[in-house]
Amino acid sequence: MSVLSVVMPVYNAAEYLAESIESILAQTFSDFDFYIINDGSTDDSSCVIKKYERVDQRIKVIDRHNKGVSYSLNEAIALSDSTYIARMDADDISSASRFEMQIDYLENHPEVDVLGTRIIPIGDAHSEEKRKIQTRYGTEVSKESLQNDFLRENLICHPSVMMKRSFIQMMHGYRSTYKLAEDYDLWMRGIKEGFIIQNLQEELLQYRIHKDSVVKKNIKNNKLLKDLINIRLDFLRDHFISTNYSYMIWGAGTGGEVALQILQERLTNGDCLGFIDSYKQGDYLKYKVYSPAKAAKMKFDYCFIATSPGKEFAEQNLIKQGFIPQQHFFYLV
């Protein structure tokens, strides 16, 4: 059994692929197999991959028609036989010491199952977006706060991850249920089973953010939002098995609309009393919209926060009312 397998799916990434591959081949820890899955690319990705395959025997290529990220990752992991699995994306750049530092940490902290790193955002996205994502993926998480932290937000950057093979096997790999958030789905399922996730505080990956990426397009049509909400409700499923409970949705906007649709589909025992919003009044989607002050005088069992800009304000108000995070109120957006 080898120590490490590196798994990198590729789809039409020829522009950045050579730099990404070279950053892996230049690692100070060099004892690994490098699985590159050409997932049906229609650009020159295949030519770039074959060039490196000819000169480095660590590279193992899977070249076929498109089957998606989850399928590609599971396929490569099944072919490998290593103790650890490292993720990499075809447009990112790893620091030369990344694998060495991650393996050293995992060897000295056997309780940790999944280990990400801090990142340096690159690419053509605007600076404010880069700052936000760098801050999010720089969060230090602990065993004690793991569940609450990840229910609020995904705090680990997928291509920065190194994880134990035993973890991925116990989780039966990635699921294709949530195609835009297969990583977050895996982390949440793992946390629910008691596995430990942490982030190194060193910046060991240059993470490329595209202003016109597929993820951004799916944010606009709410596909990513739906995946994130459903993953959180999967985790919280056992919390809502009782009957005759009432809930409010904080945020009378797009997030609230998507949340209402999913909550009505999944929480069939619950009754939505309306929306809470600081800036809107009247009715929304045939439900009454209440100000935070009016909502504070009402009785309801749960509140779902479905707004990102007002998330902190919603938290503060609910906590003042005696609501406890992940017990009485939950983050959906």
C-alpha positions as CSV (number, residue, x, y, z in Angstrom):
1,M,0.0,0.0,0.0
2,S,1.3,3.4,-1.0
3,V,1.2,6.4,1.3
4,L,-0.6,8.9,-0.8
5,S,-2.8,9.1,-3.9
6,V,-3.6,12.4,-5.5
7,V,-6.9,12.7,-7.4
8,M,-7.6,15.4,-9.9
9,P,-10.7,15.5,-12.2
10,V,-10.3,17.5,-15.4
11,Y,-12.9,19.1,-17.6
12,N,-11.9,21.6,-20.2
13,A,-9.1,23.1,-18.1
14,A,-6.3,23.2,-20.7
15,E,-5.5,26.9,-20.0
16,Y,-4.4,26.2,-16.4
17,L,-3.7,22.5,-16.4
18,A,0.0,22.4,-17.0
19,E,0.7,24.8,-14.1
20,S,-1.6,22.7,-11.8
21,I,0.1,19.4,-12.7
22,E,3.6,20.8,-12.3
23,S,2.7,22.1,-8.8
24,I,1.9,18.5,-7.9
25,L,5.0,17.0,-9.5
26,A,7.2,19.5,-7.7
27,Q,6.0,18.5,-4.2
28,T,8.7,18.0,-1.6
29,F,6.9,14.8,-0.6
30,S,7.2,12.8,-3.7
31,D,6.0,9.3,-2.9
32,F,2.5,9.3,-4.4
33,D,0.4,8.1,-7.3
34,F,-1.2,10.9,-9.3
35,Y,-4.6,10.0,-10.8
36,I,-5.8,12.4,-13.5
37,I,-9.3,11.8,-14.8
38,N,-10.0,13.5,-18.1
39,D,-13.8,13.7,-17.7
40,G,-14.8,14.1,-21.3
41,S,-12.9,17.3,-22.1
42,T,-13.5,18.8,-25.5
43,D,-10.5,21.2,-25.4
44,D,-6.8,20.4,-25.4
45,S,-6.8,19.0,-21.8
46,S,-6.1,15.4,-23.1
47,C,-3.0,16.5,-25.0
48,V,-1.6,18.3,-21.9
49,I,-2.2,15.3,-19.7
50,K,-0.6,12.9,-22.1
51,K,2.5,15.1,-22.3
52,Y,3.1,14.7,-18.6
53,E,2.1,11.1,-18.5
54,R,5.0,10.3,-20.8
55,V,7.6,11.8,-18.5
56,D,6.4,10.9,-15.0
57,Q,5.4,7.3,-14.1
58,R,3.5,8.5,-11.0
59,I,0.7,9.8,-13.3
60,K,-2.2,7.4,-13.9
61,V,-4.7,8.6,-16.5
62,I,-8.3,7.8,-16.9
63,D,-9.6,9.2,-20.2
64,R,-13.3,8.8,-21.1
65,H,-16.6,10.5,-21.7
66,N,-18.1,12.9,-19.2
67,K,-19.6,11.4,-16.0
68,G,-19.2,14.2,-13.5
69,V,-17.0,15.1,-10.5
70,S,-18.5,12.7,-8.0
71,Y,-18.2,9.7,-10.3
72,S,-14.6,10.7,-11.3
73,L,-13.4,11.0,-7.7
74,N,-14.9,7.7,-6.7
75,E,-13.5,6.0,-9.7
76,A,-10.0,7.1,-9.1
77,I,-10.2,6.5,-5.3
78,A,-11.3,2.9,-6.0
79,L,-8.3,2.3,-8.2
80,S,-5.9,3.6,-5.6
81,D,-4.6,1.7,-2.5
82,S,-3.0,4.5,-0.4
83,T,-3.4,5.4,3.2
84,Y,-4.3,9.0,2.3
85,I,-6.2,10.7,-0.5
86,A,-5.3,14.2,-1.6
87,R,-7.6,16.3,-3.7
88,M,-6.6,18.7,-6.4
89,D,-8.4,20.8,-9.0
90,A,-7.1,21.3,-12.6
91,D,-6.9,25.1,-12.3
92,D,-5.4,25.5,-8.9
93,I,-1.8,25.6,-7.7
94,S,-0.4,23.7,-4.7
95,S,2.5,25.0,-2.6
96,A,5.5,22.7,-2.9
97,S,5.3,21.8,0.8
98,R,1.6,21.1,0.9
99,F,1.7,17.3,0.9
100,E,4.6,17.2,3.3
101,M,2.9,19.4,5.8
102,Q,-0.4,17.7,5.6
103,I,1.0,14.2,6.0
104,D,3.1,15.3,8.9
105,Y,0.1,16.8,10.6
106,L,-2.1,13.7,10.0
107,E,0.6,11.4,11.2
108,N,1.0,13.4,14.4
109,H,-2.8,13.9,14.9
110,P,-4.4,10.5,14.3
111,E,-7.8,11.8,15.5
112,V,-8.1,14.0,12.4
113,D,-9.7,12.4,9.4
114,V,-9.9,15.3,6.9
115,L,-7.4,18.1,6.7
116,G,-7.7,21.2,4.5
117,T,-5.5,24.3,4.3
118,R,-5.9,28.0,4.1
119,I,-5.9,29.3,0.5
120,I,-4.8,32.3,-1.5
121,P,-7.5,33.3,-4.0
122,I,-6.4,33.9,-7.6
123,G,-8.2,34.5,-10.8
124,D,-10.4,37.2,-12.3
125,A,-13.0,37.5,-9.6
126,H,-13.3,40.9,-7.8
127,S,-11.2,41.6,-4.7
128,E,-14.1,41.6,-2.2
129,E,-15.2,38.2,-3.3
130,K,-11.6,36.9,-2.9
131,R,-11.3,38.4,0.5
132,K,-14.6,36.8,1.7
133,I,-13.6,33.3,0.5
134,Q,-10.1,33.6,1.9
135,T,-11.6,34.5,5.3
136,R,-14.1,31.6,5.2
137,Y,-11.5,29.0,4.2
138,G,-9.1,30.4,6.8
139,T,-11.4,29.6,9.7
140,E,-9.8,27.4,12.4
141,V,-12.3,24.7,13.5
142,S,-12.2,22.5,16.6
143,K,-13.8,19.2,17.5
144,E,-16.1,20.9,19.9
145,S,-17.5,23.5,17.5
146,L,-17.4,21.3,14.3
147,Q,-21.1,20.6,13.9
148,N,-22.2,24.2,14.6
149,D,-19.5,25.7,12.4
150,F,-20.2,23.5,9.4
151,L,-24.0,23.8,9.7
152,R,-23.5,27.5,9.4
153,E,-21.0,27.4,6.4
154,N,-18.7,25.1,4.6
155,L,-15.3,25.9,6.0
156,I,-13.0,23.6,4.1
157,C,-11.7,24.2,0.5
158,H,-12.2,21.0,-1.4
159,P,-9.1,21.0,-3.6
160,S,-6.9,21.7,-0.5
161,V,-8.0,18.5,1.3
162,M,-6.1,15.5,2.3
163,M,-8.1,12.7,4.0
164,K,-7.8,9.2,5.3
165,R,-8.8,6.4,3.0
166,S,-10.7,4.9,5.9
167,F,-12.8,8.0,6.1
168,I,-13.9,7.9,2.5
169,Q,-14.5,4.2,2.7
170,M,-16.7,4.5,5.7
171,M,-18.7,7.2,4.0
172,H,-19.1,5.1,0.8
173,G,-17.5,7.8,-1.3
174,Y,-18.9,10.9,-2.8
175,R,-22.6,11.0,-3.7
176,S,-24.0,12.3,-6.9
177,T,-27.2,13.5,-5.2
178,Y,-25.8,17.0,-4.8
179,K,-23.8,17.7,-7.9
180,L,-22.8,21.2,-7.0
181,A,-21.9,20.5,-3.4
182,E,-20.6,16.9,-3.3
183,D,-17.8,18.0,-0.9
184,Y,-20.1,19.7,1.6
185,D,-22.4,16.7,1.5
186,L,-19.4,14.4,2.3
187,W,-18.2,16.6,5.2
188,M,-21.6,16.8,6.8
189,R,-22.2,13.1,6.6
190,G,-18.8,12.6,8.1
191,I,-19.4,15.0,10.9
192,K,-22.7,13.3,11.7
193,E,-20.8,10.0,12.1
194,G,-18.2,11.6,14.4
195,F,-15.3,12.1,12.1
196,I,-13.0,15.1,12.7
197,I,-12.2,17.8,10.1
198,Q,-9.6,20.5,10.6
199,N,-7.8,23.3,8.6
200,L,-4.1,23.9,8.6
201,Q,-3.5,27.6,9.1
202,E,-0.8,27.8,6.4
203,E,-1.8,29.0,2.9
204,L,-0.9,26.0,0.9
205,L,-3.2,26.3,-2.2
206,Q,-3.7,29.0,-4.7
207,Y,-7.5,28.7,-5.4
208,R,-8.7,30.0,-8.7
209,I,-12.0,31.9,-8.7
210,H,-13.6,32.6,-12.0
211,K,-16.1,35.4,-12.4
212,D,-18.1,33.4,-14.9
213,S,-17.6,29.9,-13.4
214,V,-20.2,27.1,-13.5
215,V,-20.8,27.5,-9.8
216,K,-21.7,31.2,-10.2
217,K,-24.1,30.4,-13.0
218,N,-25.8,27.8,-10.7
219,I,-25.9,30.4,-7.9
220,K,-28.0,32.6,-10.2
221,N,-30.5,29.8,-11.0
222,N,-30.6,28.6,-7.3
223,K,-29.3,25.1,-8.0
224,L,-26.4,25.5,-5.6
225,L,-28.7,27.1,-3.0
226,K,-31.1,24.1,-3.2
227,D,-28.2,21.6,-2.7
228,L,-26.9,23.5,0.4
229,I,-30.3,23.7,2.0
230,N,-31.1,20.0,1.4
231,I,-27.7,18.9,2.7
232,R,-28.3,20.8,6.0
233,L,-31.8,19.4,6.3
234,D,-30.3,15.9,5.7
235,F,-28.1,16.5,8.7
236,L,-30.9,17.8,10.8
237,R,-33.5,15.2,9.7
238,D,-33.9,13.6,13.1
239,H,-34.5,17.0,14.7
240,F,-37.9,17.3,13.0
241,I,-39.6,14.0,13.7
242,S,-42.1,15.4,16.1
243,T,-45.5,16.6,15.0
244,N,-47.3,19.9,15.2
245,Y,-44.4,22.4,15.3
246,S,-44.4,25.9,13.9
247,Y,-41.6,27.8,12.2
248,M,-40.7,31.1,10.7
249,I,-38.3,31.9,7.8
250,W,-36.0,34.9,8.3
251,G,-35.6,36.6,4.9
252,A,-38.4,37.5,2.5
253,G,-36.3,37.2,-0.7
254,T,-34.8,34.6,-3.0
255,G,-33.3,32.6,-0.2
256,G,-36.6,32.6,1.7
257,E,-38.6,31.5,-1.4
258,V,-36.3,28.6,-2.1
259,A,-36.2,27.7,1.6
260,L,-40.0,27.7,1.8
261,Q,-40.4,25.4,-1.1
262,I,-37.9,22.9,0.3
263,L,-39.2,23.1,3.9
264,Q,-42.8,22.5,2.8
265,E,-41.7,19.5,0.8
266,R,-39.6,18.0,3.6
267,L,-41.0,19.2,6.9
268,T,-44.5,17.9,6.4
269,N,-45.2,17.9,10.2
270,G,-44.5,21.6,10.4
271,D,-46.5,24.8,9.9
272,C,-44.9,27.9,8.4
273,L,-46.3,31.0,10.2
274,G,-44.6,33.5,7.9
275,F,-41.5,35.5,7.2
276,I,-39.3,37.8,9.2
277,D,-37.6,40.7,7.4
278,S,-36.2,44.0,8.5
279,Y,-36.8,45.8,5.2
280,K,-40.1,44.4,3.8
281,Q,-43.6,44.4,5.0
282,G,-47.0,43.1,3.8
283,D,-47.3,39.7,2.2
284,Y,-44.7,37.5,0.5
285,L,-45.7,34.2,-1.3
286,K,-49.1,34.4,0.4
287,Y,-47.5,34.6,3.9
288,K,-47.4,37.5,6.2
289,V,-44.0,39.3,6.6
290,Y,-43.2,40.4,10.2
291,S,-40.7,42.9,11.4
292,P,-38.1,41.5,13.9
293,A,-39.8,43.5,16.7
294,K,-43.2,42.0,15.9
295,A,-41.8,38.5,15.4
296,A,-40.2,38.7,18.9
297,K,-43.7,38.8,20.4
298,M,-44.9,35.7,18.6
299,K,-44.6,32.1,19.6
300,F,-43.0,29.7,17.2
301,D,-40.8,26.6,17.7
302,Y,-38.1,27.1,15.1
303,C,-36.6,29.8,12.8
304,F,-34.7,29.2,9.6
305,I,-32.3,31.9,8.5
306,A,-32.6,32.1,4.7
307,T,-30.7,35.4,4.1
308,S,-27.0,35.9,3.8
309,P,-26.7,39.8,4.1
310,G,-28.7,39.8,7.3
311,K,-27.5,36.6,8.8
312,E,-25.6,38.2,11.7
313,F,-28.5,40.5,12.6
314,A,-30.9,37.6,12.6
315,E,-28.6,35.6,14.8
316,Q,-28.3,38.4,17.4
317,N,-32.1,38.9,17.5
318,L,-32.9,35.2,17.9
319,I,-30.3,34.7,20.6
320,K,-31.7,37.6,22.6
321,Q,-35.1,35.9,22.5
322,G,-33.5,32.8,24.0
323,F,-33.2,30.8,20.8
324,I,-30.2,28.5,20.7
325,P,-28.3,27.9,17.4
326,Q,-28.9,24.4,15.9
327,Q,-31.6,23.7,18.4
328,H,-34.1,26.5,17.8
329,F,-32.8,28.3,14.8
330,F,-30.9,27.0,11.8
331,Y,-28.8,28.5,8.9
332,L,-30.1,27.5,5.5
333,V,-28.3,30.1,3.4
